[in-house]
Amino acid sequence: MAHTDRLGLPLLAAGQAQKELTHNEALSLIDMAVALTVESAGIAMPPASPQAGQCWIVASGGTGEWAGRDGAIAGWTVNGWRFLAPANGWRCWAVDRGHMLHFEGQGWIDGQMRADGFHVGSKRVVGARRPAIANPAGGLIQDNEARSTIGALLAAMRGHGLIEP
């Protein structure tokens, strides 16, 4: 059977009997791929009681019906499991992680924007917004240059939304 180049959807053949089966299979796979949301990207065994429409990213070492499907999107339908092989650049929302994942050739990578801040690689480089910091004032010895620099730093941090104004 011929398939589409990008999503691997089954194509209808001329003179094919029961074309509705092929068409419905393609619709099921499209339903999984569009606005992709997965319950988790961290389990290797199919859940015991999936609900129709739920999807997962099969973790490394898939077992049972997920064996040999590591990294694939596994979607539960009324007719059982359906699988999609991701392509470079695919993105999805992971419910259990609360942030986006993206596929880069060999595997799924956590997105940079997460609930606890902005990440580069596995390191958080910007965290949650902190409370306001008062401008420097008073003191016995005034160092205008230091105050000016500290004021500029505070203004920049406020301007970027890292601390409250």
PADREN-671167 format. One record per atom (N, C-alpha, C): residue number from 1; x, y, z. Coordinates in steps of 0.05 Angstrom, whole numbers. Example, Ala and Ser with C-alpha at 12.3 -4.5 7.8 and 13.67 -1.06 7.14 Angstrom:
<recs>
REC|i|east|north|up
REC|1|264|-114|156 .
REC|1|246|-90|156 .
REC|1|264|-66|156 .
REC|2|257|-45|142 .
REC|2|273|-21|143 .
REC|2|258|1|157 .
</recs>
This chain:
<recs>
REC|i|east|north|up
REC|1|17|-24|0 .
REC|1|0|0|0 .
REC|1|18|25|0 .
REC|2|11|44|-16 .
REC|2|26|69|-18 .
REC|2|18|88|6 .
REC|3|38|104|14 .
REC|3|34|122|36 .
REC|3|43|150|29 .
REC|4|33|171|43 .
REC|4|42|198|38 .
REC|4|70|201|48 .
REC|5|84|221|37 .
REC|5|113|224|43 .
REC|5|118|234|71 .
REC|6|102|253|81 .
REC|6|108|265|107 .
REC|6|96|250|131 .
REC|7|71|244|131 .
REC|7|58|231|154 .
REC|7|55|201|152 .
REC|8|61|190|128 .
REC|8|58|162|124 .
REC|8|29|153|124 .
REC|9|11|171|115 .
REC|9|-17|164|114 .
REC|9|-23|145|91 .
REC|10|-41|126|95 .
REC|10|-47|107|73 .
REC|10|-62|121|51 .
REC|11|-54|115|26 .
REC|11|-67|127|3 .
REC|11|-87|107|-9 .
REC|12|-108|118|-21 .
REC|12|-127|101|-35 .
REC|12|-115|92|-61 .
REC|13|-122|68|-69 .
REC|13|-113|57|-95 .
REC|13|-137|56|-114 .
REC|14|-131|59|-139 .
REC|14|-152|57|-159 .
REC|14|-165|30|-158 .
REC|15|-191|29|-158 .
REC|15|-206|3|-157 .
REC|15|-205|-11|-131 .
REC|16|-195|2|-110 .
REC|16|-192|-10|-84 .
REC|16|-220|-16|-71 .
REC|17|-223|-39|-60 .
REC|17|-248|-46|-46 .
REC|17|-245|-35|-17 .
REC|18|-267|-28|-6 .
REC|18|-269|-18|22 .
REC|18|-251|6|26 .
REC|19|-253|25|8 .
REC|19|-237|50|10 .
REC|19|-241|64|36 .
REC|20|-264|61|48 .
REC|20|-270|75|74 .
REC|20|-250|67|96 .
REC|21|-241|42|95 .
REC|21|-221|33|115 .
REC|21|-195|49|113 .
REC|22|-186|52|89 .
REC|22|-161|67|84 .
REC|22|-165|96|91 .
REC|23|-187|107|83 .
REC|23|-193|135|89 .
REC|23|-195|140|119 .
REC|24|-209|123|133 .
REC|24|-213|126|162 .
REC|24|-186|122|177 .
REC|25|-169|105|167 .
REC|25|-143|101|179 .
REC|25|-127|127|177 .
REC|26|-128|139|153 .
REC|26|-114|165|149 .
REC|26|-125|186|167 .
REC|27|-151|188|170 .
REC|27|-163|208|187 .
REC|27|-154|204|217 .
REC|28|-153|179|225 .
REC|28|-144|173|253 .
REC|28|-115|183|257 .
REC|29|-98|179|238 .
REC|29|-70|188|241 .
REC|29|-68|218|240 .
REC|30|-84|231|223 .
REC|30|-85|260|222 .
REC|30|-95|271|249 .
REC|31|-115|258|260 .
REC|31|-126|267|286 .
REC|31|-105|266|308 .
REC|32|-87|247|306 .
REC|32|-65|245|326 .
REC|32|-44|267|322 .
REC|33|-38|273|297 .
REC|33|-16|291|290 .
REC|33|-22|321|293 .
REC|34|-47|329|288 .
REC|34|-54|357|288 .
REC|34|-58|366|317 .
REC|35|-46|389|324 .
REC|35|-47|400|351 .
REC|35|-39|379|371 .
REC|36|-16|367|366 .
REC|36|-7|344|381 .
REC|36|-3|349|411 .
REC|37|-17|333|427 .
REC|37|-14|334|456 .
REC|37|-10|305|465 .
REC|38|10|301|483 .
REC|38|15|274|493 .
REC|38|11|275|524 .
REC|39|2|253|534 .
REC|39|-1|250|563 .
REC|39|26|250|577 .
REC|40|45|236|565 .
REC|40|72|233|577 .
REC|40|92|225|555 .
REC|41|117|231|561 .
REC|41|139|222|543 .
REC|41|157|204|559 .
REC|42|149|195|582 .
REC|42|167|181|600 .
REC|42|159|152|607 .
REC|43|140|141|593 .
REC|43|133|113|599 .
REC|43|138|95|575 .
REC|44|146|71|580 .
REC|44|153|52|559 .
REC|44|132|30|556 .
REC|45|113|29|574 .
REC|45|93|8|573 .
REC|45|65|20|569 .
REC|46|49|9|551 .
REC|46|23|21|546 .
REC|46|7|22|572 .
REC|47|-8|44|576 .
REC|47|-24|47|600 .
REC|47|-47|26|599 .
REC|48|-56|19|623 .
REC|48|-76|-2|626 .
REC|48|-104|6|615 .
REC|49|-111|31|619 .
REC|49|-138|41|611 .
REC|49|-137|67|596 .
REC|50|-126|66|572 .
REC|50|-125|91|556 .
REC|50|-153|99|547 .
REC|51|-156|125|542 .
REC|51|-181|136|531 .
REC|51|-176|142|502 .
REC|52|-197|138|486 .
REC|52|-195|144|457 .
REC|52|-187|173|453 .
REC|53|-166|177|437 .
REC|53|-156|204|431 .
REC|53|-131|211|447 .
REC|54|-125|196|468 .
REC|54|-100|201|483 .
REC|54|-76|191|468 .
REC|55|-54|206|471 .
REC|55|-29|199|458 .
REC|55|-6|199|478 .
REC|56|15|185|472 .
REC|56|40|184|488 .
REC|56|63|183|469 .
REC|57|86|192|479 .
REC|57|112|187|465 .
REC|57|123|162|478 .
REC|58|129|142|462 .
REC|58|139|117|473 .
REC|58|168|121|482 .
REC|59|172|117|508 .
REC|59|199|120|519 .
REC|59|217|97|510 .
REC|60|243|101|514 .
REC|60|263|81|506 .
REC|60|257|54|520 .
REC|61|259|33|505 .
REC|61|254|6|515 .
REC|61|225|-2|516 .
REC|62|209|8|496 .
REC|62|181|3|495 .
REC|62|175|-27|498 .
REC|63|153|-33|513 .
REC|63|146|-61|517 .
REC|63|117|-66|508 .
REC|64|109|-91|508 .
REC|64|82|-99|500 .
REC|64|77|-90|471 .
REC|65|54|-78|467 .
REC|65|46|-68|441 .
REC|65|63|-45|432 .
REC|66|79|-33|450 .
REC|66|97|-11|443 .
REC|66|125|-20|436 .
REC|67|130|-46|437 .
REC|67|158|-56|432 .
REC|67|167|-48|404 .
REC|68|191|-38|402 .
REC|68|202|-30|377 .
REC|68|192|-3|367 .
REC|69|178|12|383 .
REC|69|166|38|375 .
REC|69|178|61|390 .
REC|70|202|58|401 .
REC|70|214|80|417 .
REC|70|214|107|402 .
REC|71|205|128|416 .
REC|71|204|154|405 .
REC|71|179|160|387 .
REC|72|164|140|381 .
REC|72|140|144|364 .
REC|72|117|155|380 .
REC|73|98|167|367 .
REC|73|74|176|379 .
REC|73|55|152|379 .
REC|74|46|144|402 .
REC|74|27|122|405 .
REC|74|0|134|412 .
REC|75|-20|129|396 .
REC|75|-46|140|401 .
REC|75|-67|118|403 .
REC|76|-84|120|424 .
REC|76|-104|100|428 .
REC|76|-130|109|413 .
REC|77|-141|91|397 .
REC|77|-166|96|383 .
REC|77|-186|74|390 .
REC|78|-210|77|382 .
REC|78|-230|56|387 .
REC|78|-223|30|374 .
REC|79|-204|31|355 .
REC|79|-195|6|342 .
REC|79|-167|-3|351 .
REC|80|-158|8|373 .
REC|80|-131|0|383 .
REC|80|-110|21|379 .
REC|81|-85|13|382 .
REC|81|-62|31|380 .
REC|81|-56|38|351 .
REC|82|-49|63|347 .
REC|82|-39|74|321 .
REC|82|-13|87|328 .
REC|83|6|87|309 .
REC|83|32|98|314 .
REC|83|40|117|291 .
REC|84|53|139|299 .
REC|84|65|157|280 .
REC|84|94|161|286 .
REC|85|111|159|265 .
REC|85|139|164|269 .
REC|85|143|194|266 .
REC|86|155|208|286 .
REC|86|158|237|284 .
REC|86|180|244|264 .
REC|87|178|269|254 .
REC|87|197|279|236 .
REC|87|211|303|249 .
REC|88|234|310|239 .
REC|88|249|333|249 .
REC|88|232|358|251 .
REC|89|231|371|274 .
REC|89|216|395|277 .
REC|89|189|392|289 .
REC|90|179|367|293 .
REC|90|153|364|305 .
REC|90|153|374|333 .
REC|91|131|385|342 .
REC|91|128|396|369 .
REC|91|102|385|381 .
REC|92|103|382|408 .
REC|92|79|373|421 .
REC|92|78|384|450 .
REC|93|55|385|461 .
REC|93|51|392|489 .
REC|93|51|367|506 .
REC|94|68|365|526 .
REC|94|68|342|544 .
REC|94|53|349|570 .
REC|95|31|337|574 .
REC|95|13|343|597 .
REC|95|28|340|623 .
REC|96|42|317|627 .
REC|96|55|311|652 .
REC|96|78|330|658 .
REC|97|90|342|638 .
REC|97|113|360|642 .
REC|97|105|389|643 .
REC|98|82|395|631 .
REC|98|72|422|631 .
REC|98|88|441|612 .
REC|99|100|429|592 .
REC|99|114|446|572 .
REC|99|117|431|546 .
REC|100|126|445|525 .
REC|100|129|434|499 .
REC|100|154|416|497 .
REC|101|152|397|478 .
REC|101|175|381|471 .
REC|101|178|384|440 .
REC|102|203|380|431 .
REC|102|206|381|402 .
REC|102|224|358|394 .
REC|103|220|349|369 .
REC|103|236|326|359 .
REC|103|259|336|342 .
REC|104|282|326|348 .
REC|104|306|334|333 .
REC|104|320|309|323 .
REC|105|310|298|301 .
REC|105|323|276|288 .
REC|105|324|250|303 .
REC|106|338|249|325 .
REC|106|341|223|339 .
REC|106|324|221|365 .
REC|107|312|243|374 .
REC|107|296|241|398 .
REC|107|281|266|405 .
REC|108|265|264|426 .
REC|108|248|286|436 .
REC|108|264|301|456 .
REC|109|263|328|455 .
REC|109|278|345|473 .
REC|109|258|364|487 .
REC|110|262|368|513 .
REC|110|245|387|528 .
REC|110|249|415|516 .
REC|111|226|429|514 .
REC|111|227|457|504 .
REC|111|241|476|523 .
REC|112|248|499|513 .
REC|112|263|518|529 .
REC|112|245|533|548 .
REC|113|221|540|540 .
REC|113|202|554|558 .
REC|113|187|533|575 .
REC|114|191|536|601 .
REC|114|177|518|620 .
REC|114|165|534|643 .
REC|115|149|522|658 .
REC|115|136|536|680 .
REC|115|156|548|700 .
REC|116|179|535|703 .
REC|116|198|546|723 .
REC|116|219|564|710 .
REC|117|217|571|685 .
REC|117|236|590|672 .
REC|117|244|582|644 .
REC|118|265|595|635 .
REC|118|275|590|608 .
REC|118|300|573|610 .
REC|119|302|552|595 .
REC|119|324|533|596 .
REC|119|340|532|570 .
REC|120|366|529|573 .
REC|120|383|524|550 .
REC|120|397|497|557 .
REC|121|392|478|539 .
REC|121|400|451|546 .
REC|121|385|442|570 .
REC|122|398|432|590 .
REC|122|385|423|614 .
REC|122|388|443|637 .
REC|123|400|467|631 .
REC|123|405|487|652 .
REC|123|384|510|650 .
REC|124|373|516|673 .
REC|124|355|539|674 .
REC|124|372|564|675 .
REC|125|367|583|656 .
REC|125|383|607|655 .
REC|125|367|632|663 .
REC|126|341|630|662 .
REC|126|324|651|673 .
REC|126|302|637|688 .
REC|127|298|645|713 .
REC|127|278|633|730 .
REC|127|253|650|731 .
REC|128|236|644|751 .
REC|128|212|659|755 .
REC|128|218|687|764 .
REC|129|200|705|758 .
REC|129|203|733|766 .
REC|129|205|736|796 .
REC|130|224|752|804 .
REC|130|229|757|833 .
REC|130|215|782|842 .
REC|131|212|786|869 .
REC|131|199|810|879 .
REC|131|216|835|873 .
REC|132|204|858|876 .
REC|132|217|883|871 .
REC|132|241|887|889 .
REC|133|261|901|879 .
REC|133|285|909|894 .
REC|133|286|939|894 .
REC|134|289|949|918 .
REC|134|288|979|921 .
REC|134|313|991|909 .
REC|135|311|1015|898 .
REC|135|334|1030|888 .
REC|135|353|1037|911 .
REC|136|379|1038|906 .
REC|136|397|1045|928 .
REC|136|392|1074|937 .
REC|137|394|1078|963 .
REC|137|390|1105|974 .
REC|137|403|1107|1001 .
REC|138|410|1131|1010 .
REC|138|420|1135|1037 .
REC|138|448|1125|1041 .
REC|139|456|1123|1066 .
REC|139|483|1114|1072 .
REC|139|501|1138|1079 .
REC|140|522|1132|1094 .
REC|140|540|1153|1102 .
REC|140|558|1162|1080 .
REC|141|567|1143|1064 .
REC|141|585|1150|1042 .
REC|141|571|1144|1016 .
REC|142|568|1165|1000 .
REC|142|554|1161|975 .
REC|142|573|1157|952 .
REC|143|569|1135|938 .
REC|143|586|1129|915 .
REC|143|568|1131|891 .
REC|144|567|1154|878 .
REC|144|549|1160|856 .
REC|144|553|1141|832 .
REC|145|577|1133|827 .
REC|145|583|1115|804 .
REC|145|570|1088|810 .
REC|146|574|1077|834 .
REC|146|563|1051|841 .
REC|146|532|1052|841 .
REC|147|521|1074|851 .
REC|147|492|1077|852 .
REC|147|481|1078|823 .
REC|148|495|1092|806 .
REC|148|486|1094|778 .
REC|148|487|1067|765 .
REC|149|508|1052|769 .
REC|149|510|1025|757 .
REC|149|489|1006|768 .
REC|150|485|1006|794 .
REC|150|465|989|806 .
REC|150|437|997|796 .
REC|151|432|1023|794 .
REC|151|406|1033|783 .
REC|151|402|1024|754 .
REC|152|423|1024|738 .
REC|152|421|1016|710 .
REC|152|415|986|709 .
REC|153|428|970|726 .
REC|153|423|941|726 .
REC|153|394|935|734 .
REC|154|385|949|755 .
REC|154|357|945|764 .
REC|154|338|953|742 .
REC|155|343|975|728 .
REC|155|325|984|706 .
REC|155|325|963|684 .
REC|156|348|952|677 .
REC|156|349|932|656 .
REC|156|333|907|664 .
REC|157|337|898|689 .
REC|157|322|874|699 .
REC|157|292|879|699 .
REC|158|284|903|707 .
REC|158|255|910|707 .
REC|158|245|911|678 .
REC|159|261|922|661 .
REC|159|253|924|632 .
REC|159|250|898|619 .
REC|160|265|878|628 .
REC|160|263|851|616 .
REC|160|242|834|631 .
REC|161|230|846|652 .
REC|161|209|831|667 .
REC|161|220|811|686 .
REC|162|246|812|692 .
REC|162|258|793|711 .
REC|162|251|799|740 .
REC|163|247|825|746 .
REC|163|238|832|773 .
REC|163|215|852|769 .
REC|164|199|855|790 .
REC|164|177|873|788 .
REC|164|187|902|789 .
REC|165|172|920|777 .
REC|165|180|949|777 .
REC|165|177|961|805 .
</recs>
